[in-house]
Amino acid sequence: MAVKQHKELWRTLKFVLFSISAGVIEILSFTLFNELFHFKYWFSYLTALFLSVLWNFTLNRRFTFKSVANVPVAMLKVLGYYLVFTPVTVLLGNHLVETLGWNEYLVTGLNMVLNLVTEFLFQKYVVYRNSMDTNELAQKEKEKEAEDSV
């Protein structure tokens, strides 16, 4: 049982670390669009979110969930998540920034935290539920564990 808990803790930590790297991409691109080009909040946020999602999906599929799941099918599931998440956060974020005068970086940061938690749960329990630890990296780890236990 401890091995499985350790493995899931490590999976969660990897997801968080990769999400932080995606967050860096998101905040840097958001800052570029917001400060340099002075785009509206919704456009800056949406473009930055798209860039970070591509990065995060690629890394987490291969290294966190170690899945051989069909890429287009997995992407469609993630798209389904973002078809709900994105309009909610774009509309609410735009309202908070443009109407209520909240700081755009605070709103973007809150959206990023909400995204981290909900996307991890969605990917673990929906996208990769039946295909975690099936790629070549996971197979090599299983072979190494088997060798070490002998």
N, C-alpha and C positions, 0 to 999 in steps of 0.2 A: 504494500500500500504506500509506503514512504517513497518508493521509486516513482510511482505514478504521480503522486503529489509533487515531487521534485520536477518531474517532466512537465507537468501542467504549469507550475510556477515559472519554470524556464520559458515555456511557450508564451506565457503572459508577459514576461519581462522582454522577450524578443519583440513581441507585438508593440509594446510601449516604446522600446528603443527605435524601431523602424518608424513608428508613428511620430516620434519626436523628429526624426530626420525629414519625414514628410511635412511636419509642422514647420520646420525651418524653411523648406521650399515654399510652403504656403505663405508664411509671413513675409519672406523676402520678396516673393512675387507680388503679394498684396501691397507691400510698401512701395514697390516700384510703380505699380499701376496707380496707387493712391497719391503718392507724393510727387512723382515725376510727371505722370501723365494727367493727374487730377481727374481720373475717371470717377463716375458715380460709385457709391459704396457697392451696390449690387453687382456691377460689372467687375470691379476689382476683386470682390470676394468670390464670385462665381468662377472666374478665370483661374484664380489662385487655388481654389478648391479642386478644380479639374486637374491641374498639374500635380497636386499632391496625391490625389486619388490614384493616378496612373503609377506613380512611384511606389506608393504604399501597397497597392494590389500586387504588383510584380514581386516585391521583396517578401511580402507576407505569404504569398502562395508558395514560393519556393523554399523559404527558410523557416518560417514560423509554423505553417500548417503542413509543410512538406507534402503537398498534394499533387497527384497526377490527374486530378479532375479536369475534365474538358474545359479548356480555357474560355472559349466563347460562352459556354453554359455558366461557368463561374462568374464571368464578367456580366452576363445578363442578370444574374442574381444580385450582384453588387450594384448594377444599374437600378434594379428594383428598389434596393435600399435607398439609393440616392434620389430616386424619383419621389420619395417621401421626404427624406432628410433635407434635400436642397431647397425645395420651395418653402418649407417651413422656416428654415434658417435664413434664407434670403429675404423673405417677406418680413419676418420678425426682426431680423437684423437691420434691414433697411428702415423699418418703423422706429426702432430704438435709436438709430443714428440720425436719420433725416428729420424725424418728427419730434422725438423726445430729447434729442441732443446728447445722447450717450457718446462716449469716446469710441471711435471706430475700432481701435485696437483692443479695447476691453471686450467689445461685442464679438470681435473675431476670435479672441482668446477663449471666451465662453463657448462659442460654437465649436472650437477645436477640442475642448475638453468633452463636450457632449458627443462629438463625433468619435473620439477615441473610445469611450465607454460603449456606446451603442454599436459601433461598427465591429468591435472585437466580439461582442456577444452575437451579432448577426453572422459574422464570418464563421465563428466556431460552431454555432448551433444550427445554421442554415446552409451557408455556402459550402463548408468543408466537413460537415457533420459525418458523412460516411466515407470520406476520402483522406482524412488526416493520416500523416505518416505512411504514405504510399509511394512517394517518389524515390529516386535513387539514393538521395541523401539518407532518408529514413532506413532504406534497406541496408546500406552500409553500416549504419549505427546498430541495427539489429544483429548483423553478422559479427560486428566487433563485440557486442554484449555477449553473444553466444560463445565466442572464442574466449572472452575473459572469464566466463563462468565455468569453463572446463578446467 
